[in-house]
Amino acid sequence: MKIALLAPSLTAHDAVGTDVLEMAAALRRAGHDVRLYADHSQGLAESVHAPAGLERWLGPRDLVIYHYSIGWPRIEAQLAQLSCRRVLRYHNITPAEFFQGWSRDHVRSCAAGRASLATLATLGFDLALSCSRYNADELVQAGLPPERSRVLAPFHRCEALLDQPADTVLLDRYGGRHNVLMLGRVAPNKGHAALFDAFACYRRHYAADARLLVVGKHDRRLARYSRHLREQCAALNISDNVHFLDNIDDARLKACWLVADTLLMLSEHEGFCVPLVEAMALGVPVVARDRGAIGETLGRAGLAWQESDPRLYAASLDRLARDAAAAEVLRLAGRERYRNEFAPDLLAARLDDALAAFA
């Protein structure tokens, strides 16, 4: 079967781009002829085709999988006219209100994406593959027939990360002290304000020499937000202990995981949250705020709280730093959950099962 994987833009190593690339690899291993289609791409080793040629390549028995994470009205209209079978891959869309006052571009694109949700849910897709039950429930509420809904966690690069040698310079720089890690793009929905409040509380009451590594890409359209974060760090007197690492390569990312004692994830909106799976695979205990799909993804493999009190998260970090047995329980639970829920072979088998009806 010919299968087209379609997304507005594809960037190597971000969550959506990784899901597309690893899904394509899994489908090719299963014997399918796969092509990638996008308006823009960056950092990819394989060819990416223009969506205008989609109809010429696909026949009625073929399949298109549309990765939906932002509005793309021109292509959504094109999808409605295709004669092939269609699958919607829903990654979720950040609500526009998170970007109010920070980026008009993000407000417009996120609002447009959210506005298209009901149209896509009722467009007649043969199947919807949501990254989480949280996402699937949104589609059903928007009008998707429940019998066409399946949940499939996103593909990831954890196995490659496990095999990746670590950057020795970064290991030397950050080793030897207690390190708290936050991994995710620098954007207002990621909860940086709460993160810095919790870390400042942790330093003040428990570990004055602790470091916070904030690993994630900075968006030039959110430059004012990035400046605001540094101003907040200065106001909290934690600037010297907070290290921003932007757009790092795999070797430095592996080093960050190796020096991390805890992943602190206080994001306010997530449709899945891949860094939680990376933490499970690499044996790093997790402290998180249970918002969006975070609790669903994490399961019992971390400490997740509904509350926003920074003292609660500071105390949780301290508990794991002082209680080696408790930290080990979470490491073991994380590795077990990774093997049982998120291992690449399992995801590939679930994808094959979901697409079996189209064979």
C-alpha positions in Angstrom: 0.0 0.0 0.0 1.1 3.6 -0.7 1.0 5.7 2.4 1.5 9.5 2.5 2.4 11.1 5.8 1.3 14.7 5.7 2.2 17.6 8.1 2.4 21.4 7.6 6.1 21.4 8.5 8.6 18.7 9.4 11.6 19.4 11.7 13.9 16.7 12.8 13.9 15.9 16.5 10.8 17.9 17.6 7.8 15.8 18.8 5.7 15.9 15.7 8.6 15.5 13.3 9.9 12.6 15.2 6.5 10.9 15.3 6.3 11.3 11.5 9.8 10.1 10.8 9.6 7.1 13.1 6.1 6.2 11.9 7.4 6.3 8.3 10.3 3.9 9.3 7.9 1.5 11.0 5.5 1.5 8.0 8.4 0.9 5.6 9.6 -2.1 7.7 6.0 -3.4 7.4 6.4 -3.3 3.6 4.5 -0.1 2.6 5.6 2.5 0.1 5.8 5.7 2.2 6.3 9.3 1.2 6.5 12.5 3.3 4.5 15.6 2.4 4.9 19.1 3.9 5.2 22.8 3.0 8.4 23.2 4.9 11.1 20.9 6.3 14.3 21.3 8.3 17.1 18.8 9.2 15.6 15.8 7.4 17.8 13.3 5.5 15.0 12.1 3.2 13.0 13.8 0.5 9.9 15.8 1.4 7.3 16.3 -1.3 5.0 19.3 -2.0 1.4 18.5 -1.0 0.1 19.7 -4.4 1.2 16.4 -5.8 -0.7 14.2 -3.3 -3.6 13.3 -5.6 -1.3 12.2 -8.4 0.5 9.7 -6.2 -2.3 8.1 -4.2 -4.9 5.8 -5.6 -8.3 4.8 -4.1 -6.8 1.9 -2.2 -4.0 3.9 -0.7 -3.8 5.9 2.5 -3.0 9.4 3.7 -2.2 10.0 7.4 -2.6 13.7 8.3 -0.6 14.8 11.4 -2.7 17.5 12.9 -1.0 19.9 15.4 -1.8 23.3 13.9 -4.3 24.7 11.4 -3.6 24.1 7.7 -6.8 25.2 5.9 -5.6 24.8 2.3 -4.6 21.2 2.8 -7.7 20.4 4.9 -9.8 21.4 2.0 -7.7 19.2 -0.3 -8.1 16.3 2.1 -11.9 16.5 1.8 -11.6 15.9 -2.0 -9.2 12.9 -1.9 -10.5 9.5 -3.1 -8.1 7.5 -1.0 -8.6 6.3 2.6 -7.8 8.9 5.2 -6.4 8.8 8.8 -6.3 11.7 11.2 -3.3 11.7 13.6 -4.1 14.2 16.4 -1.3 15.6 18.4 -3.5 18.3 20.1 -3.2 22.1 19.6 -2.2 24.5 22.3 -5.1 26.8 23.3 -4.5 30.3 21.9 -4.9 32.1 25.2 -1.5 30.9 26.4 0.1 33.1 23.8 -2.0 36.3 24.4 0.3 39.2 25.0 3.4 37.2 23.7 2.8 36.4 20.0 0.1 37.4 17.7 1.3 34.8 15.2 0.8 32.0 17.7 -2.6 33.3 18.8 -3.8 33.3 15.2 -2.4 29.9 14.2 -3.5 28.2 17.4 -7.0 29.8 17.2 -7.3 28.7 13.6 -6.2 25.2 14.5 -8.7 24.9 17.3 -11.5 26.3 15.1 -10.8 23.6 12.5 -11.2 20.8 15.1 -14.9 20.3 14.7 -14.6 20.4 10.9 -11.9 17.7 10.8 -13.7 15.6 13.4 -16.7 15.4 11.1 -14.8 15.3 7.7 -15.3 11.6 7.4 -11.8 10.3 8.2 -11.8 6.5 8.2 -9.8 6.5 11.4 -8.4 8.9 14.0 -5.2 7.9 15.8 -4.8 10.2 18.8 -1.6 10.4 20.8 -3.5 10.1 24.1 -7.0 9.4 25.5 -7.0 13.1 26.4 -6.7 13.9 22.7 -9.2 11.2 21.6 -11.8 12.6 24.0 -11.4 16.1 22.4 -12.0 14.7 19.0 -15.1 12.7 20.1 -16.5 15.8 21.8 -15.9 17.7 18.5 -18.0 15.2 16.6 -15.8 12.2 15.7 -17.7 8.9 15.8 -16.3 7.0 18.8 -16.0 3.8 16.8 -13.4 5.5 14.5 -11.2 6.5 17.4 -8.0 4.8 18.5 -5.2 5.8 20.8 -1.6 5.3 19.8 1.3 7.0 21.7 3.7 9.0 19.6 6.8 7.3 18.2 10.0 8.6 19.7 13.8 8.3 19.6 14.4 6.9 23.1 16.3 3.8 21.8 18.7 6.0 19.8 19.1 8.2 22.8 20.0 5.2 25.0 22.7 4.3 22.5 23.9 7.8 22.0 27.4 8.7 23.6 27.1 11.7 25.8 28.9 15.0 25.3 31.9 14.8 27.7 32.2 18.6 28.0 28.7 19.0 29.3 29.1 16.0 31.6 32.1 17.6 33.1 30.4 21.0 33.3 27.3 19.9 35.1 28.3 16.7 36.9 29.0 16.7 40.6 26.0 18.8 41.8 22.3 18.2 42.2 20.6 19.0 38.8 16.9 19.4 38.1 15.9 19.1 34.4 13.1 20.7 32.4 12.8 19.6 28.8 10.5 21.3 26.3 10.2 24.2 23.9 10.3 27.6 25.5 6.7 28.6 25.2 4.1 30.0 27.6 2.1 26.8 28.0 5.1 25.0 29.3 4.7 26.5 32.8 8.1 28.1 33.2 6.8 30.6 35.8 5.7 27.8 38.1 8.9 26.0 37.3 11.1 28.9 38.5 8.9 29.5 41.6 9.2 25.8 42.6 13.0 25.8 41.9 13.5 29.0 43.9 11.5 27.5 46.8 13.6 24.3 46.6 16.9 26.2 46.7 15.7 28.5 49.5 14.5 25.7 51.8 16.4 22.5 50.8 19.4 22.8 48.4 21.0 26.2 47.9 23.6 24.8 45.3 21.1 23.0 43.1 21.0 23.8 39.4 18.1 23.9 37.0 18.8 22.9 33.4 16.1 24.3 31.0 16.5 22.5 27.8 14.4 23.6 24.8 14.3 25.6 21.6 13.7 29.3 21.7 11.3 30.7 19.1 12.3 34.1 17.8 8.6 35.0 17.7 8.5 34.5 21.4 11.6 36.6 22.2 9.8 38.8 24.6 8.6 35.7 26.5 12.2 34.4 26.7 13.4 37.8 28.0 10.6 37.7 30.6 11.8 34.3 31.9 15.3 35.7 32.5 13.8 38.7 34.2 11.8 36.3 36.5 15.0 34.4 37.3 16.7 37.6 38.3 13.8 38.7 40.4 13.9 35.3 42.2 17.7 35.5 42.6 18.2 32.2 40.8 19.9 33.4 37.6 23.2 31.9 38.5 21.6 28.5 39.1 19.4 28.4 36.0 21.0 27.3 32.7 19.2 27.7 29.4 20.4 25.2 26.8 18.9 26.0 23.4 18.7 23.7 20.3 21.2 21.2 21.6 22.4 18.1 19.7 21.8 14.4 20.7 25.1 14.1 22.5 24.5 17.1 24.7 20.9 16.0 25.3 22.1 12.6 26.5 24.5 14.3 28.8 21.7 16.4 30.3 19.8 13.2 31.1 22.8 11.6 32.6 23.5 14.5 35.0 19.8 15.0 35.9 18.6 13.8 39.3 14.9 14.7 38.6 12.7 15.8 35.7 10.4 18.6 36.9 7.5 19.1 34.4 5.1 21.8 35.4 3.6 22.3 31.9 0.0 23.6 31.8 -1.1 21.9 28.6 0.2 18.7 27.0 -1.4 16.4 24.5 1.1 13.7 25.5 4.5 14.9 26.7 7.3 12.9 25.2 10.0 14.0 27.7 8.1 11.9 30.3 8.8 8.8 28.2 12.5 9.8 27.8 12.7 10.1 31.5 11.2 6.6 31.9 13.6 5.1 29.4 16.7 6.7 30.9 15.7 6.1 34.5 15.2 9.7 35.7 12.5 10.2 38.4 9.7 12.6 37.5 7.9 15.2 39.5 5.0 16.7 37.5 1.9 18.8 37.5 -1.1 16.7 36.4 -2.5 18.8 33.6 -3.7 17.8 30.1 -2.4 14.3 29.3 0.5 14.3 31.7 -1.1 12.1 34.3 -2.2 9.6 31.6 1.3 9.4 30.1 3.1 9.2 33.4 0.9 6.6 35.1 2.4 5.5 38.4 6.0 6.2 37.2 6.3 9.5 38.9 5.0 12.0 41.5 2.1 14.0 39.8 0.1 16.6 41.7 -3.0 18.6 40.8 -2.0 21.5 43.0 0.1 24.5 42.0 1.8 25.3 45.3 5.5 25.6 44.6 6.2 24.3 48.1 4.7 21.0 47.2 7.0 20.5 44.2 10.1 21.7 46.2 9.3 19.2 48.9 8.8 16.5 46.3 12.3 17.2 44.9 13.7 17.1 48.3 12.1 13.8 49.1 13.6 12.2 46.0 17.0 13.7 46.7 17.1 12.4 50.3 15.3 9.1 49.9 17.3 6.9 47.5 14.8 4.0 47.9 11.9 6.2 46.8 13.8 7.5 43.8 14.7 3.9 42.8 11.1 2.8 43.0 10.2 5.5 40.5 13.1 4.6 38.3 12.1 1.0 38.2 8.4 1.9 37.7 9.4 4.2 34.8 11.5 1.6 33.0 8.7 -1.0 33.4 6.1 1.4 32.0 8.4 2.2 29.1 8.8 -1.5 28.2 5.1 -2.3 28.6 3.6 0.8 27.0 6.1 2.8 24.9 8.7 0.5 23.5 9.1 1.1 19.7 8.2 -2.5 18.7 4.9 -2.2 20.7 4.1 1.1 19.0 4.8 -0.4 15.6 2.6 -3.4 16.4 -0.3 -1.2 17.5 0.0 0.9 14.4 -0.1 -2.3 12.2 -3.2 -3.4 14.1 -4.9 -0.1 13.7 -4.2 0.0 9.9 -5.1 -3.7 9.4 -8.6 -2.8 8.1 -7.0 -0.9 5.2 -4.8 -3.8 4.0 
